Every structure is written in structure tokens, then in C-alpha cells.
């Protein structure tokens, strides 16, 4: 998916606080949750998200979502990851 289409969809679906995030190579975050829904487009690198007993890896051009309050882990690939992310309040 291209960046312009993704940003347009974020806006029409009520996702605000759009920003580009970057995580360092081989970074890990233990199980945690966010109080908001997330939709992100991977721009470079890769990230693996673990939730509901499964792990899925997302690479450049792929979109991932995470419901508010979903407990998950994050593991960044050897080259790091950069992604465009929008957040939506759980009350939206």
C-alpha cells in the first residue's frame, strides 16, 4: 500500500495522531497494551507482533492493526523498523 492511500484511509476511519516511528535493530518490548487502537504501515525493515498465542511478522508495504487493550509483544528485525502509525481512541 502506498503512503498517500494509507494516510487517506487513516483520516476517513478516524485515526489521528499520525506519526512516523522508528525502532532500533533487534529491539524487543515485553508484553504490554496500549489504551488506543493502532493502524500502521511498515515503511522499512520488519517487526514481529505476538498476540493471542501467535506471532506475525510485518515487512515493508504491509499494514498491521492492534485493538486498544490488546496484550502483545514486539520484536524488531536486524535492520530495525520504520512505520507510519495512526491512533484512534477506544471511545471512537
PyMOL Python script that loads the backbone (N, CA, C, O; Angstrom):
from pymol import cmd

cmd.read_pdbstr("""\
ATOM      1  N   UNK A   1       0.845  -1.179   0.000  1.00  0.00           N
ATOM      2  CA  UNK A   1       0.000   0.000   0.000  1.00  0.00           C
ATOM      3  C   UNK A   1       0.889   1.240   0.000  1.00  0.00           C
ATOM      4  O   UNK A   1       1.925   1.269   0.664  1.00  0.00           O
ATOM      5  N   UNK A   2       0.478   2.265  -0.749  1.00  0.00           N
ATOM      6  CA  UNK A   2       1.286   3.484  -0.782  1.00  0.00           C
ATOM      7  C   UNK A   2       0.902   4.417   0.373  1.00  0.00           C
ATOM      8  O   UNK A   2      -0.192   4.320   0.929  1.00  0.00           O
ATOM      9  N   UNK A   3       1.813   5.309   0.717  1.00  0.00           N
ATOM     10  CA  UNK A   3       1.664   6.190   1.877  1.00  0.00           C
ATOM     11  C   UNK A   3       0.442   7.096   1.754  1.00  0.00           C
ATOM     12  O   UNK A   3      -0.288   7.269   2.730  1.00  0.00           O
ATOM     13  N   UNK A   4       0.203   7.673   0.589  1.00  0.00           N
ATOM     14  CA  UNK A   4      -0.914   8.610   0.422  1.00  0.00           C
ATOM     15  C   UNK A   4      -2.259   7.913   0.644  1.00  0.00           C
ATOM     16  O   UNK A   4      -3.131   8.450   1.327  1.00  0.00           O
ATOM     17  N   UNK A   5      -2.425   6.735   0.077  1.00  0.00           N
ATOM     18  CA  UNK A   5      -3.663   5.974   0.258  1.00  0.00           C
ATOM     19  C   UNK A   5      -3.844   5.606   1.727  1.00  0.00           C
ATOM     20  O   UNK A   5      -4.941   5.720   2.274  1.00  0.00           O
ATOM     21  N   UNK A   6      -2.772   5.170   2.353  1.00  0.00           N
ATOM     22  CA  UNK A   6      -2.831   4.787   3.759  1.00  0.00           C
ATOM     23  C   UNK A   6      -3.247   5.972   4.628  1.00  0.00           C
ATOM     24  O   UNK A   6      -4.128   5.838   5.477  1.00  0.00           O
ATOM     25  N   UNK A   7      -2.619   7.130   4.421  1.00  0.00           N
ATOM     26  CA  UNK A   7      -2.947   8.321   5.213  1.00  0.00           C
ATOM     27  C   UNK A   7      -4.398   8.740   4.993  1.00  0.00           C
ATOM     28  O   UNK A   7      -5.076   9.147   5.937  1.00  0.00           O
ATOM     29  N   UNK A   8      -4.869   8.647   3.777  1.00  0.00           N
ATOM     30  CA  UNK A   8      -6.249   8.981   3.470  1.00  0.00           C
ATOM     31  C   UNK A   8      -7.208   8.057   4.222  1.00  0.00           C
ATOM     32  O   UNK A   8      -8.202   8.512   4.788  1.00  0.00           O
ATOM     33  N   UNK A   9      -6.905   6.772   4.224  1.00  0.00           N
ATOM     34  CA  UNK A   9      -7.740   5.806   4.940  1.00  0.00           C
ATOM     35  C   UNK A   9      -7.718   6.057   6.445  1.00  0.00           C
ATOM     36  O   UNK A   9      -8.748   5.935   7.109  1.00  0.00           O
ATOM     37  N   UNK A  10      -6.562   6.404   6.981  1.00  0.00           N
ATOM     38  CA  UNK A  10      -6.481   6.722   8.411  1.00  0.00           C
ATOM     39  C   UNK A  10      -7.445   7.852   8.746  1.00  0.00           C
ATOM     40  O   UNK A  10      -8.223   7.765   9.696  1.00  0.00           O
ATOM     41  N   UNK A  11      -7.378   8.911   7.949  1.00  0.00           N
ATOM     42  CA  UNK A  11      -8.238  10.070   8.202  1.00  0.00           C
ATOM     43  C   UNK A  11      -9.716   9.734   8.102  1.00  0.00           C
ATOM     44  O   UNK A  11     -10.503  10.135   8.959  1.00  0.00           O
ATOM     45  N   UNK A  12     -10.098   9.006   7.069  1.00  0.00           N
ATOM     46  CA  UNK A  12     -11.514   8.688   6.884  1.00  0.00           C
ATOM     47  C   UNK A  12     -12.022   7.701   7.930  1.00  0.00           C
ATOM     48  O   UNK A  12     -13.225   7.635   8.182  1.00  0.00           O
ATOM     49  N   UNK A  13     -11.120   6.932   8.541  1.00  0.00           N
ATOM     50  CA  UNK A  13     -11.519   5.967   9.565  1.00  0.00           C
ATOM     51  C   UNK A  13     -11.355   6.505  10.990  1.00  0.00           C
ATOM     52  O   UNK A  13     -11.531   5.760  11.954  1.00  0.00           O
ATOM     53  N   UNK A  14     -11.024   7.779  11.130  1.00  0.00           N
ATOM     54  CA  UNK A  14     -10.959   8.405  12.450  1.00  0.00           C
ATOM     55  C   UNK A  14      -9.672   8.200  13.225  1.00  0.00           C
ATOM     56  O   UNK A  14      -9.648   8.386  14.442  1.00  0.00           O
ATOM     57  N   UNK A  15      -8.598   7.818  12.538  1.00  0.00           N
ATOM     58  CA  UNK A  15      -7.309   7.684  13.209  1.00  0.00           C
ATOM     59  C   UNK A  15      -6.589   9.031  13.184  1.00  0.00           C
ATOM     60  O   UNK A  15      -6.382   9.609  12.118  1.00  0.00           O
ATOM     61  N   UNK A  16      -6.215   9.519  14.345  1.00  0.00           N
ATOM     62  CA  UNK A  16      -5.477  10.775  14.452  1.00  0.00           C
ATOM     63  C   UNK A  16      -4.072  10.504  14.950  1.00  0.00           C
ATOM     64  O   UNK A  16      -3.606   9.365  14.944  1.00  0.00           O
ATOM     65  N   UNK A  17      -3.403  11.557  15.380  1.00  0.00           N
ATOM     66  CA  UNK A  17      -2.043  11.445  15.912  1.00  0.00           C
ATOM     67  C   UNK A  17      -1.153  10.623  14.985  1.00  0.00           C
ATOM     68  O   UNK A  17      -0.437   9.731  15.440  1.00  0.00           O
ATOM     69  N   UNK A  18      -1.194  10.916  13.701  1.00  0.00           N
ATOM     70  CA  UNK A  18      -0.398  10.174  12.718  1.00  0.00           C
ATOM     71  C   UNK A  18       1.050  10.631  12.812  1.00  0.00           C
ATOM     72  O   UNK A  18       1.341  11.827  12.795  1.00  0.00           O
ATOM     73  N   UNK A  19       1.954   9.659  12.912  1.00  0.00           N
ATOM     74  CA  UNK A  19       3.376   9.984  13.003  1.00  0.00           C
ATOM     75  C   UNK A  19       4.215   8.843  12.456  1.00  0.00           C
ATOM     76  O   UNK A  19       3.747   7.710  12.341  1.00  0.00           O
ATOM     77  N   UNK A  20       5.455   9.154  12.120  1.00  0.00           N
ATOM     78  CA  UNK A  20       6.404   8.136  11.696  1.00  0.00           C
ATOM     79  C   UNK A  20       7.234   7.758  12.907  1.00  0.00           C
ATOM     80  O   UNK A  20       7.792   8.619  13.587  1.00  0.00           O
ATOM     81  N   UNK A  21       7.311   6.461  13.169  1.00  0.00           N
ATOM     82  CA  UNK A  21       8.081   5.943  14.301  1.00  0.00           C
ATOM     83  C   UNK A  21       9.208   5.076  13.761  1.00  0.00           C
ATOM     84  O   UNK A  21       9.101   4.484  12.687  1.00  0.00           O
ATOM     85  N   UNK A  22      10.286   5.014  14.528  1.00  0.00           N
ATOM     86  CA  UNK A  22      11.417   4.177  14.162  1.00  0.00           C
ATOM     87  C   UNK A  22      11.889   3.452  15.415  1.00  0.00           C
ATOM     88  O   UNK A  22      12.048   4.066  16.470  1.00  0.00           O
ATOM     89  N   UNK A  23      12.115   2.146  15.299  1.00  0.00           N
ATOM     90  CA  UNK A  23      12.628   1.349  16.402  1.00  0.00           C
ATOM     91  C   UNK A  23      13.968   0.754  15.992  1.00  0.00           C
ATOM     92  O   UNK A  23      14.156   0.379  14.835  1.00  0.00           O
ATOM     93  N   UNK A  24      14.897   0.666  16.938  1.00  0.00           N
ATOM     94  CA  UNK A  24      16.253   0.202  16.618  1.00  0.00           C
ATOM     95  C   UNK A  24      16.316  -1.281  16.284  1.00  0.00           C
ATOM     96  O   UNK A  24      15.420  -2.043  16.650  1.00  0.00           O
ATOM     97  N   UNK A  25      17.371  -1.691  15.592  1.00  0.00           N
ATOM     98  CA  UNK A  25      17.559  -3.097  15.253  1.00  0.00           C
ATOM     99  C   UNK A  25      17.518  -4.002  16.483  1.00  0.00           C
ATOM    100  O   UNK A  25      18.037  -3.667  17.548  1.00  0.00           O
ATOM    101  N   UNK A  26      16.888  -5.151  16.300  1.00  0.00           N
ATOM    102  CA  UNK A  26      16.842  -6.210  17.311  1.00  0.00           C
ATOM    103  C   UNK A  26      16.204  -5.770  18.634  1.00  0.00           C
ATOM    104  O   UNK A  26      16.434  -6.395  19.670  1.00  0.00           O
ATOM    105  N   UNK A  27      15.403  -4.696  18.603  1.00  0.00           N
ATOM    106  CA  UNK A  27      14.724  -4.246  19.810  1.00  0.00           C
ATOM    107  C   UNK A  27      13.588  -5.182  20.177  1.00  0.00           C
ATOM    108  O   UNK A  27      13.008  -5.845  19.317  1.00  0.00           O
ATOM    109  N   UNK A  28      13.274  -5.229  21.473  1.00  0.00           N
ATOM    110  CA  UNK A  28      12.189  -6.076  21.966  1.00  0.00           C
ATOM    111  C   UNK A  28      11.400  -5.305  23.004  1.00  0.00           C
ATOM    112  O   UNK A  28      11.960  -4.567  23.815  1.00  0.00           O
ATOM    113  N   UNK A  29      10.099  -5.490  22.965  1.00  0.00           N
ATOM    114  CA  UNK A  29       9.230  -4.971  24.013  1.00  0.00           C
ATOM    115  C   UNK A  29       8.442  -6.135  24.573  1.00  0.00           C
ATOM    116  O   UNK A  29       7.785  -6.870  23.835  1.00  0.00           O
ATOM    117  N   UNK A  30       8.513  -6.297  25.885  1.00  0.00           N
ATOM    118  CA  UNK A  30       7.779  -7.379  26.537  1.00  0.00           C
ATOM    119  C   UNK A  30       6.281  -7.100  26.459  1.00  0.00           C
ATOM    120  O   UNK A  30       5.860  -6.036  26.006  1.00  0.00           O
ATOM    121  N   UNK A  31       5.497  -8.051  26.899  1.00  0.00           N
ATOM    122  CA  UNK A  31       4.040  -7.947  26.777  1.00  0.00           C
ATOM    123  C   UNK A  31       3.520  -6.662  27.422  1.00  0.00           C
ATOM    124  O   UNK A  31       3.845  -6.335  28.564  1.00  0.00           O
ATOM    125  N   UNK A  32       2.715  -5.959  26.659  1.00  0.00           N
ATOM    126  CA  UNK A  32       2.123  -4.697  27.104  1.00  0.00           C
ATOM    127  C   UNK A  32       0.887  -4.421  26.264  1.00  0.00           C
ATOM    128  O   UNK A  32       0.597  -5.155  25.318  1.00  0.00           O
ATOM    129  N   UNK A  33       0.164  -3.374  26.604  1.00  0.00           N
ATOM    130  CA  UNK A  33      -1.030  -2.975  25.852  1.00  0.00           C
ATOM    131  C   UNK A  33      -1.060  -1.456  25.762  1.00  0.00           C
ATOM    132  O   UNK A  33      -0.404  -0.768  26.544  1.00  0.00           O
ATOM    133  N   UNK A  34      -1.816  -0.943  24.812  1.00  0.00           N
ATOM    134  CA  UNK A  34      -1.990   0.498  24.636  1.00  0.00           C
ATOM    135  C   UNK A  34      -3.469   0.834  24.865  1.00  0.00           C
ATOM    136  O   UNK A  34      -4.336   0.006  24.583  1.00  0.00           O
ATOM    137  N   UNK A  35      -3.768   2.029  25.370  1.00  0.00           N
ATOM    138  CA  UNK A  35      -5.163   2.413  25.605  1.00  0.00           C
ATOM    139  C   UNK A  35      -5.841   2.971  24.350  1.00  0.00           C
ATOM    140  O   UNK A  35      -6.868   3.643  24.446  1.00  0.00           O
ATOM    141  N   UNK A  36      -5.278   2.696  23.188  1.00  0.00           N
ATOM    142  CA  UNK A  36      -5.802   3.193  21.918  1.00  0.00           C
ATOM    143  C   UNK A  36      -5.614   2.138  20.845  1.00  0.00           C
ATOM    144  O   UNK A  36      -4.756   1.264  20.967  1.00  0.00           O
ATOM    145  N   UNK A  37      -6.414   2.221  19.798  1.00  0.00           N
ATOM    146  CA  UNK A  37      -6.285   1.331  18.641  1.00  0.00           C
ATOM    147  C   UNK A  37      -5.169   1.856  17.739  1.00  0.00           C
ATOM    148  O   UNK A  37      -4.980   3.066  17.621  1.00  0.00           O
ATOM    149  N   UNK A  38      -4.441   0.956  17.111  1.00  0.00           N
ATOM    150  CA  UNK A  38      -3.318   1.311  16.243  1.00  0.00           C
ATOM    151  C   UNK A  38      -3.538   0.729  14.845  1.00  0.00           C
ATOM    152  O   UNK A  38      -3.999  -0.402  14.689  1.00  0.00           O
ATOM    153  N   UNK A  39      -3.198   1.530  13.837  1.00  0.00           N
ATOM    154  CA  UNK A  39      -3.088   1.032  12.462  1.00  0.00           C
ATOM    155  C   UNK A  39      -1.788   1.599  11.913  1.00  0.00           C
ATOM    156  O   UNK A  39      -1.569   2.809  11.963  1.00  0.00           O
ATOM    157  N   UNK A  40      -0.917   0.728  11.387  1.00  0.00           N
ATOM    158  CA  UNK A  40       0.406   1.168  10.945  1.00  0.00           C
ATOM    159  C   UNK A  40       0.793   0.530   9.621  1.00  0.00           C
ATOM    160  O   UNK A  40       0.426  -0.607   9.325  1.00  0.00           O
ATOM    161  N   UNK A  41       1.540   1.286   8.838  1.00  0.00           N
ATOM    162  CA  UNK A  41       2.101   0.850   7.566  1.00  0.00           C
ATOM    163  C   UNK A  41       3.614   0.772   7.729  1.00  0.00           C
ATOM    164  O   UNK A  41       4.254   1.774   8.049  1.00  0.00           O
ATOM    165  N   UNK A  42       4.195  -0.413   7.511  1.00  0.00           N
ATOM    166  CA  UNK A  42       5.639  -0.576   7.616  1.00  0.00           C
ATOM    167  C   UNK A  42       6.287   0.074   6.394  1.00  0.00           C
ATOM    168  O   UNK A  42       5.970  -0.261   5.253  1.00  0.00           O
ATOM    169  N   UNK A  43       7.198   1.007   6.656  1.00  0.00           N
ATOM    170  CA  UNK A  43       7.895   1.732   5.587  1.00  0.00           C
ATOM    171  C   UNK A  43       9.232   1.081   5.240  1.00  0.00           C
ATOM    172  O   UNK A  43       9.621   1.044   4.072  1.00  0.00           O
ATOM    173  N   UNK A  44       9.931   0.572   6.242  1.00  0.00           N
ATOM    174  CA  UNK A  44      11.232  -0.086   6.066  1.00  0.00           C
ATOM    175  C   UNK A  44      11.430  -1.082   7.196  1.00  0.00           C
ATOM    176  O   UNK A  44      10.926  -0.886   8.301  1.00  0.00           O
ATOM    177  N   UNK A  45      12.169  -2.153   6.915  1.00  0.00           N
ATOM    178  CA  UNK A  45      12.501  -3.124   7.946  1.00  0.00           C
ATOM    179  C   UNK A  45      11.357  -4.081   8.230  1.00  0.00           C
ATOM    180  O   UNK A  45      10.499  -4.328   7.383  1.00  0.00           O
ATOM    181  N   UNK A  46      11.368  -4.616   9.455  1.00  0.00           N
ATOM    182  CA  UNK A  46      10.317  -5.552   9.831  1.00  0.00           C
ATOM    183  C   UNK A  46      10.105  -5.546  11.334  1.00  0.00           C
ATOM    184  O   UNK A  46      10.996  -5.203  12.111  1.00  0.00           O
ATOM    185  N   UNK A  47       8.890  -5.938  11.721  1.00  0.00           N
ATOM    186  CA  UNK A  47       8.522  -6.067  13.133  1.00  0.00           C
ATOM    187  C   UNK A  47       7.631  -7.294  13.270  1.00  0.00           C
ATOM    188  O   UNK A  47       6.761  -7.548  12.437  1.00  0.00           O
ATOM    189  N   UNK A  48       7.868  -8.047  14.339  1.00  0.00           N
ATOM    190  CA  UNK A  48       7.040  -9.211  14.645  1.00  0.00           C
ATOM    191  C   UNK A  48       6.210  -8.895  15.876  1.00  0.00           C
ATOM    192  O   UNK A  48       6.739  -8.468  16.903  1.00  0.00           O
ATOM    193  N   UNK A  49       4.902  -9.108  15.764  1.00  0.00           N
ATOM    194  CA  UNK A  49       3.980  -8.855  16.860  1.00  0.00           C
ATOM    195  C   UNK A  49       3.420 -10.179  17.348  1.00  0.00           C
ATOM    196  O   UNK A  49       2.959 -11.000  16.556  1.00  0.00           O
ATOM    197  N   UNK A  50       3.464 -10.378  18.650  1.00  0.00           N
ATOM    198  CA  UNK A  50       2.925 -11.588  19.244  1.00  0.00           C
ATOM    199  C   UNK A  50       1.690 -11.271  20.055  1.00  0.00           C
ATOM    200  O   UNK A  50       1.740 -10.458  20.978  1.00  0.00           O
ATOM    201  N   UNK A  51       0.566 -11.915  19.716  1.00  0.00           N
ATOM    202  CA  UNK A  51      -0.666 -11.753  20.488  1.00  0.00           C
ATOM    203  C   UNK A  51      -1.602 -12.918  20.187  1.00  0.00           C
ATOM    204  O   UNK A  51      -1.543 -13.529  19.120  1.00  0.00           O
ATOM    205  N   UNK A  52      -2.458 -13.205  21.146  1.00  0.00           N
ATOM    206  CA  UNK A  52      -3.417 -14.305  21.025  1.00  0.00           C
ATOM    207  C   UNK A  52      -2.727 -15.625  20.665  1.00  0.00           C
ATOM    208  O   UNK A  52      -3.257 -16.421  19.890  1.00  0.00           O
ATOM    209  N   UNK A  53      -1.540 -15.845  21.236  1.00  0.00           N
ATOM    210  CA  UNK A  53      -0.831 -17.100  21.040  1.00  0.00           C
ATOM    211  C   UNK A  53      -0.130 -17.269  19.708  1.00  0.00           C
ATOM    212  O   UNK A  53       0.372 -18.353  19.410  1.00  0.00           O
ATOM    213  N   UNK A  54      -0.084 -16.218  18.899  1.00  0.00           N
ATOM    214  CA  UNK A  54       0.563 -16.298  17.589  1.00  0.00           C
ATOM    215  C   UNK A  54       1.523 -15.128  17.407  1.00  0.00           C
ATOM    216  O   UNK A  54       1.384 -14.088  18.051  1.00  0.00           O
ATOM    217  N   UNK A  55       2.498 -15.313  16.520  1.00  0.00           N
ATOM    218  CA  UNK A  55       3.437 -14.246  16.155  1.00  0.00           C
ATOM    219  C   UNK A  55       3.339 -14.048  14.652  1.00  0.00           C
ATOM    220  O   UNK A  55       3.371 -15.009  13.883  1.00  0.00           O
ATOM    221  N   UNK A  56       3.219 -12.789  14.243  1.00  0.00           N
ATOM    222  CA  UNK A  56       3.166 -12.475  12.807  1.00  0.00           C
ATOM    223  C   UNK A  56       4.205 -11.399  12.514  1.00  0.00           C
ATOM    224  O   UNK A  56       4.333 -10.430  13.263  1.00  0.00           O
ATOM    225  N   UNK A  57       4.938 -11.570  11.431  1.00  0.00           N
ATOM    226  CA  UNK A  57       5.961 -10.612  11.021  1.00  0.00           C
ATOM    227  C   UNK A  57       5.412  -9.748   9.890  1.00  0.00           C
ATOM    228  O   UNK A  57       4.810 -10.244   8.937  1.00  0.00           O
ATOM    229  N   UNK A  58       5.638  -8.435  10.024  1.00  0.00           N
ATOM    230  CA  UNK A  58       5.186  -7.451   9.031  1.00  0.00           C
ATOM    231  C   UNK A  58       6.417  -6.798   8.424  1.00  0.00           C
ATOM    232  O   UNK A  58       7.360  -6.431   9.125  1.00  0.00           O
ATOM    233  N   UNK A  59       6.384  -6.661   7.088  1.00  0.00           N
ATOM    234  CA  UNK A  59       7.506  -6.093   6.330  1.00  0.00           C
ATOM    235  C   UNK A  59       7.044  -4.887   5.522  1.00  0.00           C
ATOM    236  O   UNK A  59       5.859  -4.553   5.502  1.00  0.00           O
ATOM    237  N   UNK A  60       7.985  -4.250   4.864  1.00  0.00           N
ATOM    238  CA  UNK A  60       7.717  -3.062   4.055  1.00  0.00           C
ATOM    239  C   UNK A  60       6.469  -3.250   3.192  1.00  0.00           C
ATOM    240  O   UNK A  60       6.332  -4.237   2.469  1.00  0.00           O
ATOM    241  N   UNK A  61       5.559  -2.267   3.291  1.00  0.00           N
ATOM    242  CA  UNK A  61       4.338  -2.276   2.496  1.00  0.00           C
ATOM    243  C   UNK A  61       3.164  -2.960   3.153  1.00  0.00           C
ATOM    244  O   UNK A  61       2.046  -2.896   2.639  1.00  0.00           O
ATOM    245  N   UNK A  62       3.392  -3.619   4.286  1.00  0.00           N
ATOM    246  CA  UNK A  62       2.307  -4.316   4.977  1.00  0.00           C
ATOM    247  C   UNK A  62       1.731  -3.447   6.091  1.00  0.00           C
ATOM    248  O   UNK A  62       2.428  -2.632   6.696  1.00  0.00           O
ATOM    249  N   UNK A  63       0.445  -3.646   6.341  1.00  0.00           N
ATOM    250  CA  UNK A  63      -0.277  -2.894   7.359  1.00  0.00           C
ATOM    251  C   UNK A  63      -0.582  -3.820   8.527  1.00  0.00           C
ATOM    252  O   UNK A  63      -0.984  -4.968   8.336  1.00  0.00           O
ATOM    253  N   UNK A  64      -0.386  -3.302   9.749  1.00  0.00           N
ATOM    254  CA  UNK A  64      -0.823  -4.055  10.922  1.00  0.00           C
ATOM    255  C   UNK A  64      -1.750  -3.200  11.766  1.00  0.00           C
ATOM    256  O   UNK A  64      -1.673  -1.972  11.771  1.00  0.00           O
ATOM    257  N   UNK A  65      -2.625  -3.887  12.477  1.00  0.00           N
ATOM    258  CA  UNK A  65      -3.562  -3.221  13.377  1.00  0.00           C
ATOM    259  C   UNK A  65      -3.463  -3.875  14.744  1.00  0.00           C
ATOM    260  O   UNK A  65      -3.062  -5.032  14.873  1.00  0.00           O
ATOM    261  N   UNK A  66      -3.837  -3.111  15.758  1.00  0.00           N
ATOM    262  CA  UNK A  66      -3.841  -3.626  17.119  1.00  0.00           C
ATOM    263  C   UNK A  66      -4.985  -2.941  17.853  1.00  0.00           C
ATOM    264  O   UNK A  66      -5.046  -1.714  17.929  1.00  0.00           O
ATOM    265  N   UNK A  67      -5.886  -3.750  18.389  1.00  0.00           N
ATOM    266  CA  UNK A  67      -7.020  -3.206  19.137  1.00  0.00           C
ATOM    267  C   UNK A  67      -6.541  -2.585  20.446  1.00  0.00           C
ATOM    268  O   UNK A  67      -5.531  -3.004  21.010  1.00  0.00           O
ATOM    269  N   UNK A  68      -7.269  -1.592  20.916  1.00  0.00           N
ATOM    270  CA  UNK A  68      -6.978  -0.993  22.219  1.00  0.00           C
ATOM    271  C   UNK A  68      -7.052  -2.080  23.282  1.00  0.00           C
ATOM    272  O   UNK A  68      -7.974  -2.896  23.286  1.00  0.00           O
ATOM    273  N   UNK A  69      -6.078  -2.082  24.180  1.00  0.00           N
ATOM    274  CA  UNK A  69      -6.067  -3.029  25.280  1.00  0.00           C
ATOM    275  C   UNK A  69      -5.550  -4.418  24.950  1.00  0.00           C
ATOM    276  O   UNK A  69      -5.496  -5.273  25.834  1.00  0.00           O
ATOM    277  N   UNK A  70      -5.167  -4.668  23.694  1.00  0.00           N
ATOM    278  CA  UNK A  70      -4.666  -5.984  23.288  1.00  0.00           C
ATOM    279  C   UNK A  70      -3.243  -6.184  23.826  1.00  0.00           C
ATOM    280  O   UNK A  70      -2.330  -5.431  23.488  1.00  0.00           O
ATOM    281  N   UNK A  71      -3.072  -7.197  24.656  1.00  0.00           N
ATOM    282  CA  UNK A  71      -1.743  -7.529  25.174  1.00  0.00           C
ATOM    283  C   UNK A  71      -0.913  -8.109  24.033  1.00  0.00           C
ATOM    284  O   UNK A  71      -1.358  -9.020  23.334  1.00  0.00           O
ATOM    285  N   UNK A  72       0.286  -7.581  23.847  1.00  0.00           N
ATOM    286  CA  UNK A  72       1.135  -8.042  22.752  1.00  0.00           C
ATOM    287  C   UNK A  72       2.608  -7.816  23.054  1.00  0.00           C
ATOM    288  O   UNK A  72       2.966  -7.041  23.940  1.00  0.00           O
ATOM    289  N   UNK A  73       3.460  -8.516  22.292  1.00  0.00           N
ATOM    290  CA  UNK A  73       4.903  -8.312  22.345  1.00  0.00           C
ATOM    291  C   UNK A  73       5.349  -7.757  20.999  1.00  0.00           C
ATOM    292  O   UNK A  73       4.640  -7.878  20.000  1.00  0.00           O
ATOM    293  N   UNK A  74       6.522  -7.153  20.985  1.00  0.00           N
ATOM    294  CA  UNK A  74       7.103  -6.603  19.751  1.00  0.00           C
ATOM    295  C   UNK A  74       8.561  -7.031  19.655  1.00  0.00           C
ATOM    296  O   UNK A  74       9.312  -6.947  20.627  1.00  0.00           O
ATOM    297  N   UNK A  75       8.950  -7.491  18.470  1.00  0.00           N
ATOM    298  CA  UNK A  75      10.342  -7.849  18.219  1.00  0.00           C
ATOM    299  C   UNK A  75      10.733  -7.274  16.865  1.00  0.00           C
ATOM    300  O   UNK A  75      10.119  -7.587  15.845  1.00  0.00           O
ATOM    301  N   UNK A  76      11.759  -6.432  16.868  1.00  0.00           N
ATOM    302  CA  UNK A  76      12.197  -5.729  15.670  1.00  0.00           C
ATOM    303  C   UNK A  76      13.286  -6.530  14.960  1.00  0.00           C
ATOM    304  O   UNK A  76      14.139  -7.140  15.605  1.00  0.00           O
ATOM    305  N   UNK A  77      13.251  -6.522  13.630  1.00  0.00           N
ATOM    306  CA  UNK A  77      14.241  -7.239  12.833  1.00  0.00           C
ATOM    307  C   UNK A  77      15.639  -6.654  12.952  1.00  0.00           C
ATOM    308  O   UNK A  77      15.839  -5.602  13.558  1.00  0.00           O
ATOM    309  N   UNK A  78      16.599  -7.348  12.366  1.00  0.00           N
ATOM    310  CA  UNK A  78      18.021  -6.978  12.461  1.00  0.00           C
ATOM    311  C   UNK A  78      18.325  -5.611  11.867  1.00  0.00           C
ATOM    312  O   UNK A  78      19.311  -4.982  12.249  1.00  0.00           O
ATOM    313  N   UNK A  79      17.496  -5.139  10.936  1.00  0.00           N
ATOM    314  CA  UNK A  79      17.733  -3.833  10.315  1.00  0.00           C
ATOM    315  C   UNK A  79      16.892  -2.727  10.923  1.00  0.00           C
ATOM    316  O   UNK A  79      16.928  -1.593  10.445  1.00  0.00           O
ATOM    317  N   UNK A  80      16.129  -3.035  11.975  1.00  0.00           N
ATOM    318  CA  UNK A  80      15.246  -2.049  12.589  1.00  0.00           C
ATOM    319  C   UNK A  80      13.925  -1.990  11.842  1.00  0.00           C
ATOM    320  O   UNK A  80      13.680  -2.780  10.930  1.00  0.00           O
ATOM    321  N   UNK A  81      13.080  -1.054  12.232  1.00  0.00           N
ATOM    322  CA  UNK A  81      11.801  -0.869  11.557  1.00  0.00           C
ATOM    323  C   UNK A  81      11.416   0.606  11.608  1.00  0.00           C
ATOM    324  O   UNK A  81      11.677   1.305  12.587  1.00  0.00           O
ATOM    325  N   UNK A  82      10.792   1.050  10.533  1.00  0.00           N
ATOM    326  CA  UNK A  82      10.238   2.407  10.458  1.00  0.00           C
ATOM    327  C   UNK A  82       8.816   2.248   9.940  1.00  0.00           C
ATOM    328  O   UNK A  82       8.583   1.554   8.951  1.00  0.00           O
ATOM    329  N   UNK A  83       7.856   2.900  10.616  1.00  0.00           N
ATOM    330  CA  UNK A  83       6.466   2.759  10.206  1.00  0.00           C
ATOM    331  C   UNK A  83       5.685   4.041  10.444  1.00  0.00           C
ATOM    332  O   UNK A  83       6.023   4.853  11.306  1.00  0.00           O
ATOM    333  N   UNK A  84       4.630   4.197   9.651  1.00  0.00           N
ATOM    334  CA  UNK A  84       3.701   5.314   9.773  1.00  0.00           C
ATOM    335  C   UNK A  84       2.515   4.785  10.557  1.00  0.00           C
ATOM    336  O   UNK A  84       1.918   3.776  10.182  1.00  0.00           O
ATOM    337  N   UNK A  85       2.169   5.464  11.649  1.00  0.00           N
ATOM    338  CA  UNK A  85       1.142   4.934  12.545  1.00  0.00           C
ATOM    339  C   UNK A  85       0.096   5.990  12.875  1.00  0.00           C
ATOM    340  O   UNK A  85       0.407   7.164  13.072  1.00  0.00           O
ATOM    341  N   UNK A  86      -1.153   5.538  12.929  1.00  0.00           N
ATOM    342  CA  UNK A  86      -2.254   6.363  13.386  1.00  0.00           C
ATOM    343  C   UNK A  86      -2.870   5.717  14.599  1.00  0.00           C
ATOM    344  O   UNK A  86      -2.888   4.491  14.715  1.00  0.00           O
ATOM    345  N   UNK A  87      -3.384   6.540  15.516  1.00  0.00           N
ATOM    346  CA  UNK A  87      -4.001   6.037  16.737  1.00  0.00           C
ATOM    347  C   UNK A  87      -5.443   6.508  16.797  1.00  0.00           C
ATOM    348  O   UNK A  87      -5.770   7.620  16.381  1.00  0.00           O
ATOM    349  N   UNK A  88      -6.298   5.643  17.323  1.00  0.00           N
ATOM    350  CA  UNK A  88      -7.708   6.009  17.483  1.00  0.00           C
ATOM    351  C   UNK A  88      -8.125   5.652  18.901  1.00  0.00           C
ATOM    352  O   UNK A  88      -7.887   4.540  19.372  1.00  0.00           O
ATOM    353  N   UNK A  89      -8.746   6.605  19.569  1.00  0.00           N
ATOM    354  CA  UNK A  89      -9.195   6.400  20.933  1.00  0.00           C
ATOM    355  C   UNK A  89     -10.207   5.274  20.981  1.00  0.00           C
ATOM    356  O   UNK A  89     -10.994   5.103  20.050  1.00  0.00           O
ATOM    357  N   UNK A  90     -10.193   4.509  22.054  1.00  0.00           N
ATOM    358  CA  UNK A  90     -11.100   3.373  22.181  1.00  0.00           C
ATOM    359  C   UNK A  90     -12.562   3.814  22.273  1.00  0.00           C
ATOM    360  O   UNK A  90     -13.470   2.995  22.133  1.00  0.00           O
ATOM    361  N   UNK A  91     -12.785   5.093  22.506  1.00  0.00           N
ATOM    362  CA  UNK A  91     -14.168   5.605  22.573  1.00  0.00           C
ATOM    363  C   UNK A  91     -14.669   6.073  21.214  1.00  0.00           C
ATOM    364  O   UNK A  91     -15.815   6.506  21.094  1.00  0.00           O
ATOM    365  N   UNK A  92     -13.810   5.990  20.171  1.00  0.00           N
ATOM    366  CA  UNK A  92     -14.208   6.439  18.825  1.00  0.00           C
ATOM    367  C   UNK A  92     -15.122   5.440  18.170  1.00  0.00           C
ATOM    368  O   UNK A  92     -15.556   5.651  17.037  1.00  0.00           O
TER     369      UNK A  92
END
""", "prot")
cmd.dss("prot")
cmd.show_as("cartoon", "prot")
cmd.util.cbc("prot")
cmd.orient("prot")
